[in-house]
Amino acid sequence: QLAQVIRELRATRYRPRMAIMGSRQQMCVHKDVRALAGAAQNAACKARTQSRSCAHHNELEHFRRREPDFGKNDPVDIEDLVKLGERGVVGGGCGPCPYFLSLDMYKEADIVFMPYNYVIDPSMRDVLGERLDGAVVIFDEAHNIESVCSDAAGFDLPASHLAQAINEAQEAFEAACMAEERAGGEGDREAAGLRWNARGKDVDDGYGGGDVGTSLAPRGADPGADARGQPPRPAAEYKQLRALLLALEDRVAARVEGSAGEELVEPGEGLFELLASLKITEQTLEMIKSIATDAASLLAGEAAAVGQRSRSRASGYRINELAEALELAFRARREGHVGSFRLRIGADESQSRGGHNSGRGGVAGKGFGAGHGAGPTLSFWCFSPGVTMSHLAAKGVKSVILTSGTLSPMSSFASELGLNFRVRLENPHVIAPHQVWGGVVPVGPSGKKLNSTYRFRDTDEYKSELGNVVVNFARIVPDGMLVFFPSYGVMRACVEHWRNTGAPSIWERICASKHAVVEPSGKEEFREAFKEFNDALEGPISGAAAGTARTNGAAFFAVCRGKVSEGIDFADKAGRCVVLTGIPYAPKADAKVRIKRSYLDANRNLNNGNGNLNLSGEEWYSQGAMRAVNQALGRVIRHRDDYGAVVLADERFAHGNVRAQLSVWLRPAVQPFDTFGKAAARLTQFFKLRAGDRPRSTDPNASSRNGGGDGGARFEVLGGASGGGGGGGGG
């Protein structure tokens, strides 16, 4: 998406001083450092820049003197910066470091492009420094900002991550012991004894259990000072940290075992009661963070020194993640936001949630100890996105602008974010009514109803009927067709059933009309699948199954809220039709969904202070699903000359209250049908009429003419125009 918006900037006459932000993982061009990842990469980079042994970093100052206006006359994206760093200005030479060049450009830029998390994540937001003061912050594709803000403010600590942090503290202890032995001196004998005693949790050697939090006291030297010419941290402190983490592991297990069931849910203050029992308080927090940071740096430095990519995990060191989680929690308490959080200890549900960004991995189950990683997950969840937005306001941001095609209803969206969006704009689409067709198809070809609720979607009858719907539409729809499912589980179950049902199978009948591609969950696999889909639109795929016709394009089977439904441009023949097979309601039994609904219901009648109505749990649940529906359906029309069809293959869309939550631009085009045959006939007629429509305009100024304009736009200014605050937009 960043590359796409840079292309749009290049197409304008506007030439501001710009910058684009990225990570070391994306931008590093040093031949050794780029092979590392996570904390090891950061440590190796810092070591080389401090010692001036990175030629690319050394070149940066010379380059900026030669090219002070770099990026002003010709906007650049991350790929451009990397190529410059690899080849230099004229090619073949040593170019400037792309990562530090982007940071340097940021200091003077008029417009900066970056991913969400640079502004929303607290640790990354601090990197931006004072430049947020007075800035205008625009969130594009803002329909996901509510969940992104909530996830950034809280955390999940699976038992497996805590176990890894314990092991990392032990590894840091042993590494420090070896360094002390090599250095020699009076500490030798004590260090040698400590190294072996620390291996067992149950060995009472004076450094395990008890009030271990009080034994962590600041030392005279600066943490990690060995890199800056001061004494390194004593090995014993890493062992004390390990003992503290072991005690935390035991307390977490004891809390859930002492509750009535296998899950404990408490107000956010419960976390601090748990931590206080281990002497983890505001007073000891900085020292614990300092030791954890030094432990990660010590391990990362060792990994970088020997080029061990296996020990330089892309996600960083768990001991660092733990320190960052503690800082997040205490920051929320300092700022008075604890009431917006809930403590949960129970089975890890990150997999069933489909990948919330804070829930990575973990092992569920009871009975664990000694850092083995089997046990419950400790979660500190934020249920008010306004917590994160308040941080932006505190930074002095002048305006916050949200843009997306799926922000409606805006009042509830503003309520969730806790900001008073005084300016609200809703536009119609840029297309004419005849360019889009929509139909609700409640039954399949044999008259059996289509309903993807839990009650029906696991039945063979439903999966077969839905498969026959796809078979028929694959014959009617030209070029590209996107078929969306509520979840990966439903999609996989349907595809598996289609592969094994009938002779020829339902899947083979689909492939007789279109080259079929199934959306994978992995990032690299998705790139390959996306390429396969686009290649199939241009002609036959080499190596594909024999006997399958490919003259009618390709079908992409994907999930709502997945990569295909978010921000990818399926313009023209890439997306002539979107088939939606259900409504992607989140699982009601999911812990995060349950607690969020309960939280909203409890706060329903409280005054939010910004004039917005508080959502009920049911309203939030329904609106979240319908925003995902509208986001997926938005793939069908991508510019003013585009055309396409939308098929809602679920009987629930026949209900007026459900259709009323569709995007404003689509609602008039959607018509319900009582039989499959009528819908198929009208869809066939639509594509015959559209077959002669002209292709997409290449005129860069065309979007400002024809198609839409301001006709029918809804524009509101709520309240007065004085004072600070933000604006919001959507359609």
Secondary structure, DSSP 8 states (H G I E B T S, - for coil): -HHHHHHHHHTSS----EEE---HHHH---TTGGG--HHHHHHHHHHHHHTT--HHHHHHHHHHHH-TTTTTSS---HHHHHHHHHHTTTSSS----HHHHHHHHHTT-SEEE--THHHHSHHHHHHTGGGGTT-EEEEESGGGHHHHHHHHH-EEE-HHHHHHHHHHHHHHHHHHHHHHHHH-STHHHHHHHHHHHTT-TT--SSSSSSSGGGG----SS-TTGGGGTS----HHHHHHHHHHHHHHHHHHHHHHHTSSSS-EEEETHHHHHHHHTTT-SHHHHHHHHHHHHHHHHHHHHHHHHHT-GGGS-TT--HHHHHHHHHHHHHHHHHTT-GGGEEEEEES--TTTTT--TT-------S---TT---S-EEEEEE--THHHHHHHHHTT-SEEEEE-TT--SHHHHHHHHT--EEEEEE---SS-GGGEEEEE--B-TTS-B---SHHHHTSHHHHHHHHHHHHHHHHHS-SEEEEEES-HHHHHHHHHHHHTSBTTBHHHHHHTTSEEEE--SSHHHHHHHHHHHHHHHHS--TT--TT---TT-EEEEEETTSTTTSS----GGGGSEEEE-S-----TTSHHHHHHHHHHHHTTTS--SSS-----HHHHHHHHHHHHHHHHHGGG--STT--EEEEE-SGGGGSHHHHTTS-TTTGGGEEE-SSHHHHHHHHHHHHHHHTT-------TTGGGSSTTTTTT-EEEE-S-S-SS-EEEE--
